[in-house]
């Protein structure tokens, strides 16, 4: 993965999980056990959590978060 870093981030995919890249911005994760799939998805998300100020980062497909306002100038 290349996510706003100067280097690539490498992740080892467990043998019981399949990962498919749908397009440049979507990763599909398949597996037999839901808890293993969710654990792997959370490992990917922890690389760069969603930033509420700039709307950047890795987020789940149905996750919605509200943008926080920046500093106000006087």
OpenMM code with the backbone's topology and positions (N, CA, C; nanometers):
from openmm import Vec3, app, unit

residues = "UNK UNK UNK UNK UNK UNK UNK UNK UNK UNK UNK UNK UNK UNK UNK UNK UNK UNK UNK UNK UNK UNK UNK UNK UNK UNK UNK UNK UNK UNK UNK UNK UNK UNK UNK UNK UNK UNK UNK UNK UNK UNK UNK UNK UNK UNK UNK UNK UNK UNK UNK UNK UNK UNK UNK UNK UNK UNK UNK UNK UNK UNK UNK UNK UNK UNK UNK UNK UNK UNK UNK UNK UNK UNK".split()
positions = [
    Vec3(0.0837, -0.1186, 0.0000),
    Vec3(0.0000, 0.0000, 0.0000),
    Vec3(0.0876, 0.1241, 0.0000),
    Vec3(0.0441, 0.2252, -0.0681),
    Vec3(0.1119, 0.3540, -0.0648),
    Vec3(0.0070, 0.4556, -0.0219),
    Vec3(0.0194, 0.4999, 0.1021),
    Vec3(-0.0841, 0.5827, 0.1624),
    Vec3(-0.0205, 0.7065, 0.2242),
    Vec3(-0.0019, 0.8086, 0.1478),
    Vec3(0.0504, 0.9364, 0.1962),
    Vec3(0.1806, 0.9230, 0.2746),
    Vec3(0.2565, 0.8198, 0.2483),
    Vec3(0.3882, 0.8033, 0.3066),
    Vec3(0.4898, 0.8092, 0.1938),
    Vec3(0.6147, 0.8268, 0.2286),
    Vec3(0.7185, 0.8314, 0.1266),
    Vec3(0.7623, 0.6915, 0.0842),
    Vec3(0.7140, 0.5900, 0.1541),
    Vec3(0.7517, 0.4523, 0.1244),
    Vec3(0.6261, 0.3654, 0.1164),
    Vec3(0.6428, 0.2457, 0.0608),
    Vec3(0.5332, 0.1505, 0.0542),
    Vec3(0.5206, 0.0791, 0.1884),
    Vec3(0.3991, 0.0455, 0.2263),
    Vec3(0.3730, -0.0303, 0.3481),
    Vec3(0.3359, -0.1715, 0.3065),
    Vec3(0.4128, -0.2697, 0.3530),
    Vec3(0.3877, -0.4084, 0.3161),
    Vec3(0.3149, -0.4790, 0.4287),
    Vec3(0.2136, -0.5582, 0.3910),
    Vec3(0.1334, -0.6327, 0.4867),
    Vec3(0.1301, -0.7782, 0.4432),
    Vec3(0.1530, -0.8686, 0.5374),
    Vec3(0.1433, -1.0109, 0.5088),
    Vec3(-0.0035, -1.0523, 0.5165),
    Vec3(-0.0553, -1.1093, 0.4085),
    Vec3(-0.1942, -1.1555, 0.4053),
    Vec3(-0.1974, -1.2989, 0.4589),
    Vec3(-0.2804, -1.3263, 0.5611),
    Vec3(-0.2909, -1.4639, 0.6115),
    Vec3(-0.3387, -1.5606, 0.5032),
    Vec3(-0.3054, -1.6873, 0.5208),
    Vec3(-0.3358, -1.7864, 0.4172),
    Vec3(-0.4849, -1.8129, 0.4004),
    Vec3(-0.5648, -1.7903, 0.5045),
    Vec3(-0.7083, -1.8183, 0.4950),
    Vec3(-0.7904, -1.6978, 0.4500),
    Vec3(-0.7240, -1.5891, 0.4115),
    Vec3(-0.7926, -1.4668, 0.3685),
    Vec3(-0.7511, -1.4343, 0.2259),
    Vec3(-0.8494, -1.3932, 0.1447),
    Vec3(-0.8219, -1.3516, 0.0072),
    Vec3(-0.8474, -1.2019, -0.0041),
    Vec3(-0.7578, -1.1324, -0.0735),
    Vec3(-0.7681, -0.9872, -0.0915),
    Vec3(-0.7756, -0.9588, -0.2403),
    Vec3(-0.8718, -0.8753, -0.2781),
    Vec3(-0.8898, -0.8390, -0.4189),
    Vec3(-0.8967, -0.6874, -0.4283),
    Vec3(-0.8226, -0.6301, -0.5217),
    Vec3(-0.8265, -0.4859, -0.5452),
    Vec3(-0.9329, -0.4584, -0.6508),
    Vec3(-1.0386, -0.3905, -0.6106),
    Vec3(-1.1490, -0.3617, -0.7022),
    Vec3(-1.1126, -0.2465, -0.7952),
    Vec3(-1.0586, -0.1415, -0.7406),
    Vec3(-1.0074, -0.0292, -0.8195),
    Vec3(-0.8984, 0.0379, -0.7360),
    Vec3(-0.8583, 0.1586, -0.7721),
    Vec3(-0.7499, 0.2248, -0.7008),
    Vec3(-0.7851, 0.2580, -0.5562),
    Vec3(-0.9132, 0.2645, -0.5247),
    Vec3(-0.9521, 0.3098, -0.3917),
    Vec3(-1.0302, 0.2056, -0.3120),
    Vec3(-1.0475, 0.0854, -0.3628),
    Vec3(-1.1270, -0.0155, -0.2931),
    Vec3(-1.0502, -0.1461, -0.2804),
    Vec3(-1.0534, -0.2025, -0.1600),
    Vec3(-0.9929, -0.3317, -0.1329),
    Vec3(-1.1027, -0.4228, -0.0801),
    Vec3(-1.1218, -0.5381, -0.1426),
    Vec3(-1.2203, -0.6356, -0.0963),
    Vec3(-1.1463, -0.7461, -0.0216),
    Vec3(-1.1956, -0.7805, 0.0963),
    Vec3(-1.1331, -0.8828, 0.1788),
    Vec3(-1.2344, -0.9951, 0.1984),
    Vec3(-1.1956, -1.1169, 0.1612),
    Vec3(-1.2821, -1.2336, 0.1720),
    Vec3(-1.2193, -1.3352, 0.2667),
    Vec3(-1.3035, -1.4108, 0.3324),
    Vec3(-1.2538, -1.5176, 0.4178),
    Vec3(-1.3687, -1.5998, 0.4735),
    Vec3(-1.3352, -1.7155, 0.5265),
    Vec3(-1.4349, -1.8057, 0.5799),
    Vec3(-1.4838, -1.7610, 0.7172),
    Vec3(-1.3938, -1.7059, 0.7977),
    Vec3(-1.4274, -1.6661, 0.9334),
    Vec3(-1.4354, -1.5138, 0.9429),
    Vec3(-1.5501, -1.4650, 0.9871),
    Vec3(-1.5737, -1.3212, 0.9910),
    Vec3(-1.4798, -1.2508, 1.0883),
    Vec3(-1.4502, -1.3129, 1.2019),
    Vec3(-1.3639, -1.2482, 1.2993),
    Vec3(-1.2215, -1.2315, 1.2472),
    Vec3(-1.1711, -1.3286, 1.1690),
    Vec3(-1.0371, -1.3161, 1.1104),
    Vec3(-1.0341, -1.2071, 1.0029),
    Vec3(-1.1422, -1.1986, 0.9250),
    Vec3(-1.1509, -1.0962, 0.8199),
    Vec3(-1.1548, -0.9575, 0.8830),
    Vec3(-1.2364, -0.9411, 0.9871),
    Vec3(-1.2466, -0.8101, 1.0530),
    Vec3(-1.1164, -0.7722, 1.1229),
    Vec3(-1.0467, -0.8704, 1.1786),
    Vec3(-0.9180, -0.8428, 1.2428),
    Vec3(-0.8156, -0.7947, 1.1395),
    Vec3(-0.8118, -0.8591, 1.0230),
    Vec3(-0.7192, -0.8177, 0.9174),
    Vec3(-0.7573, -0.6796, 0.8636),
    Vec3(-0.8888, -0.6540, 0.8492),
    Vec3(-0.9337, -0.5229, 0.8023),
    Vec3(-0.8949, -0.4137, 0.9029),
    Vec3(-0.9027, -0.4436, 1.0307),
    Vec3(-0.8642, -0.3429, 1.1305),
    Vec3(-0.7135, -0.3196, 1.1304),
    Vec3(-0.6339, -0.4229, 1.0981),
    Vec3(-0.4891, -0.4039, 1.0861),
    Vec3(-0.4569, -0.3082, 0.9716),
    Vec3(-0.5280, -0.3238, 0.8604),
    Vec3(-0.5072, -0.2342, 0.7464),
    Vec3(-0.5501, -0.0924, 0.7833),
    Vec3(-0.6625, -0.0794, 0.8522),
    Vec3(-0.7149, 0.0526, 0.8887),
    Vec3(-0.6228, 0.1237, 0.9883),
    Vec3(-0.5566, 0.0484, 1.0753),
    Vec3(-0.4683, 0.1087, 1.1755),
    Vec3(-0.3421, 0.1686, 1.1151),
    Vec3(-0.3129, 0.1379, 0.9892),
    Vec3(-0.1967, 0.1977, 0.9240),
    Vec3(-0.2159, 0.3484, 0.9132),
    Vec3(-0.3347, 0.3906, 0.8722),
    Vec3(-0.3656, 0.5337, 0.8667),
    Vec3(-0.5151, 0.5517, 0.8916),
    Vec3(-0.5495, 0.5867, 1.0138),
    Vec3(-0.6894, 0.6035, 1.0517),
    Vec3(-0.7470, 0.7274, 0.9841),
    Vec3(-0.8790, 0.7323, 0.9665),
    Vec3(-0.9415, 0.8488, 0.9035),
    Vec3(-0.9176, 0.9760, 0.9832),
    Vec3(-0.8810, 1.0819, 0.9138),
    Vec3(-0.8556, 1.2111, 0.9756),
    Vec3(-0.9823, 1.2950, 0.9656),
    Vec3(-1.0429, 1.3353, 1.0774),
    Vec3(-1.1690, 1.4090, 1.0712),
    Vec3(-1.1535, 1.5533, 1.0225),
    Vec3(-1.0310, 1.6030, 1.0105),
    Vec3(-1.0106, 1.7405, 0.9652),
    Vec3(-0.9876, 1.7493, 0.8143),
    Vec3(-0.9256, 1.6480, 0.7553),
    Vec3(-0.8917, 1.6531, 0.6132),
    Vec3(-0.9611, 1.5470, 0.5297),
    Vec3(-1.0383, 1.4567, 0.5913),
    Vec3(-1.1097, 1.3480, 0.5228),
    Vec3(-1.0139, 1.2587, 0.4451),
    Vec3(-0.8992, 1.2278, 0.5056),
    Vec3(-0.8020, 1.1376, 0.4458),
    Vec3(-0.7853, 1.0176, 0.5369),
    Vec3(-0.7339, 0.9095, 0.4825),
    Vec3(-0.7087, 0.7897, 0.5609),
    Vec3(-0.7890, 0.6724, 0.5097),
    Vec3(-0.7729, 0.5595, 0.5754),
    Vec3(-0.8423, 0.4369, 0.5354),
    Vec3(-0.9686, 0.4237, 0.6193),
    Vec3(-1.0801, 0.4029, 0.5508),
    Vec3(-1.2065, 0.3863, 0.6221),
    Vec3(-1.2837, 0.2717, 0.5601),
    Vec3(-1.3773, 0.2155, 0.6386),
    Vec3(-1.4618, 0.1077, 0.5899),
    Vec3(-1.5612, 0.1646, 0.4888),
    Vec3(-1.6185, 0.0792, 0.4057),
    Vec3(-1.7037, 0.1258, 0.2965),
    Vec3(-1.8312, 0.1946, 0.3458),
    Vec3(-1.8934, 0.1439, 0.4517),
    Vec3(-2.0182, 0.2029, 0.4995),
    Vec3(-1.9975, 0.2971, 0.6170),
    Vec3(-1.8739, 0.3272, 0.6490),
    Vec3(-1.8447, 0.4150, 0.7616),
    Vec3(-1.8605, 0.5611, 0.7198),
    Vec3(-1.9279, 0.6365, 0.8023),
    Vec3(-1.9437, 0.7791, 0.7773),
    Vec3(-1.8939, 0.8546, 0.8988),
    Vec3(-1.8230, 0.9615, 0.8757),
    Vec3(-1.7802, 1.0448, 0.9865),
    Vec3(-1.7956, 1.1906, 0.9466),
    Vec3(-1.8197, 1.2706, 1.0444),
    Vec3(-1.8457, 1.4117, 1.0212),
    Vec3(-1.7137, 1.4883, 1.0254),
    Vec3(-1.6931, 1.5742, 0.9262),
    Vec3(-1.5726, 1.6567, 0.9241),
    Vec3(-1.5790, 1.7625, 1.0327),
    Vec3(-1.4680, 1.7792, 1.1013),
    Vec3(-1.4603, 1.8814, 1.2052),
    Vec3(-1.4153, 2.0125, 1.1405),
    Vec3(-1.4652, 2.1243, 1.1889),
    Vec3(-1.4205, 2.2523, 1.1325),
    Vec3(-1.2767, 2.2822, 1.1754),
    Vec3(-1.2074, 2.3531, 1.0894),
    Vec3(-1.0717, 2.3937, 1.1217),
    Vec3(-1.0720, 2.5155, 1.2131),
    Vec3(-0.9543, 2.5707, 1.2354),
    Vec3(-0.9447, 2.6892, 1.3206),
    Vec3(-1.0060, 2.8079, 1.2501),
    Vec3(-1.0744, 2.8890, 1.3261),
    Vec3(-1.1367, 3.0086, 1.2695),
    Vec3(-1.0411, 3.1267, 1.2854),
    Vec3(-1.0345, 3.2074, 1.1823),
    Vec3(-0.9516, 3.3270, 1.1884),
    Vec3(-1.0328, 3.4393, 1.2513),
    Vec3(-0.9660, 3.5184, 1.3295),
    Vec3(-1.0357, 3.6305, 1.3956),
    Vec3(-1.0321, 3.7540, 1.3118),
] * unit.nanometer
topology = app.Topology()
chain = topology.addChain("A")
for resn in residues:
    res = topology.addResidue(resn, chain)
    for name in ("N", "CA", "C"):
        topology.addAtom(name, app.Element.getBySymbol(name[0]), res)
